[in-house]
């Protein structure tokens, strides 16, 4: 028979508590990293992307108060602007408990959204008018509205809320207190601002990627072999990604060249995830959920696979 003294019992309790604490710490260290969020058109839900670039999958869905038909997601701020199945336009927030805010917009359906890098501002459009919204991470409010001649083909927004809009009539307008023309005569398919405030624009007519400084002359950064359809820039502003039919091009903006990879994809949008140049490729034709990793020595494009469900937070 074995007896435990009070000191022995104290030591055993301390050892057991230490083991449990270590197990909790190990579990926390082994938790799956979060890469971002995506609108899953098949499930009609905003879902979490778990993992790292090259080894990521679709995980649990955000619990929402209403059914949504489509959504534009800003992963870093955990906000989205969505069209509901009832025909309303709403703001979704989940940087805590999920919250739905109805936007008092005059647009019946949003077809284009561009978010600022912080996610607190956005420009939204139905293809005809443009509205600028702020306070998306708190209480949203509309700050401006524009109706450019010729309709809206593409949008970009600066951190301060300044918006560039490409029109169907071939102009690029800077929308501030009024509308100032930056460029004309192109088939502008995509726009994005660099951190220094310069604008990158993809011209489908000439198949060129152009740099348009505010107040300066535009210059050709690169000629591409196909019509560009989507565009995104890295967080540090040193690189850009141009998507065309079945190909993705990584462009180094210092003029040192570009590299191209082929893919079975028709990317209509490129949405930033965690990282300097990690993007979700929105491919409505195939329904595929793809991730592009431009942070490594070579471009990688991988398919997001389904993981175990569960409520994403």
PyMOL commands that set and color helices and strands:
alter all, ss='L'
color gray80, all
select helices_A, chain A and resi 6-29
alter helices_A, ss='H'
color red, helices_A
select strands_A, chain A and resi 34-40+45-52+55-61+68-74+79-84+89-93+99-102+112-115+121-125+130-134+141-146+152-157+163-167+172-175+179-183+188-193+199-203+208-212+219-223+230-233+239-244+247-252+257-262+269-272+278-282+289-293+300-303+305-306
alter strands_A, ss='S'
color yellow, strands_A
deselect
rebuild
show_as cartoon
